[in-house]
Amino acid sequence: MTKILASKTIAILAPGAMGSAVARRLSENGARVLTSLQGRSEATLKRAADAGMIGAEDDAIAEADIILSIVPPGEAVALAERLAALIVRREKKPVVVDCNAVNVDTVRRIEEIIGSAQAPFVDGGIIGFPPQPGSKSPAFYMSGEHAKDVAVLKDLGLDMRVVEGPVGAASALKMSYAGIVKGLAGIGSAMVVAATKAGAADALRDELAMSQPALLARLEIALPDMIPKAYRWVAEMREISGFLGPDHPASQIYEGFARWFEHLAADANGEAADAELMKAFAARIAQKKA
């Protein structure tokens, strides 16, 4: 078994925070992990090296056993087109897994692109934070007829779970889960900023402590945590809006969250006025508990 696992070559595109952390977990469990480092920053090169990733040319990536696409949702289709062009002329086809926060229509489009290269495709959705040394893996939900073809990922340290259903089932789960969790963060942050500007921050915090203590505890962590991530959530909110569909009454809620997260990202890189209000609200929660 060990020799079989050690022979597995996994390509991960790209070596971002999640991709590099997943690569570390896979390499620690015997996989050979490739990535593309062309044009990447010094910080990315260091992150990839620390994770045990091997920089490789496109031809080597196309020869991997499994390719995991882990990129911002807005880049998922372009990466699929790039991969299809690499794979189409190869006799041995890798299994391509799209692990991105994209809606069902988007992932089906990606399936068609990869299918045009006659490569097996798996719809994936990651729920959880990047794995840290000594911590458990986030959940990797997989769906589609080839989902069980990547079961080796479980042996290589990932918490892989098969969602019974076609391509789109795993992405639907991801969209629904993110819509709830990040939607709550969006609602909470918007109301905290509004309440603070209106002079009601202390009253809001005290009322939540009495009537919604679990929600207040969540905000203590979520408010400061979301500030550096807001820019990454913009495209994801628009994917969730697309998941609901243009005629769904709630789709505009997620378009609104996309605009709110755009604002927070710009604020964090500018005056950070709203970011400081959110941090202060979270800090006051901690002070009240002390």
Salt bridges, closest charged atoms under 4 A:
ASP50 OD2 - LYS46 NZ 2.83
ASP58 OD1 - ARG82 NH2 2.75
ASP59 OD1 - ARG90 NH2 3.16
GLU63 OE2 - ARG90 NH1 3.34
ASP65 OD1 - LYS92 NZ 3.51
ASP149 OD2 - HIS146 ND1 2.86
ASP159 OD2 - ARG161 NH2 2.63
ASP202 OD1 - ARG205 NH2 2.13
ASP206 OD1 - LYS288 NZ 3.74
GLU220 OE1 - LYS289 NZ 2.71
ASP225 OD2 - LYS229 NZ 2.89
GLU236 OE1 - LYS182 NZ 2.78
GLU255 OE2 - ARG238 NH2 3.05
GLU262 OE2 - ARG238 NH1 3.38
ASP274 OD1 - LYS197 NZ 3.03
ASP274 OD2 - HIS263 NE2 2.64
GLU276 OE2 - LYS279 NZ 3.84
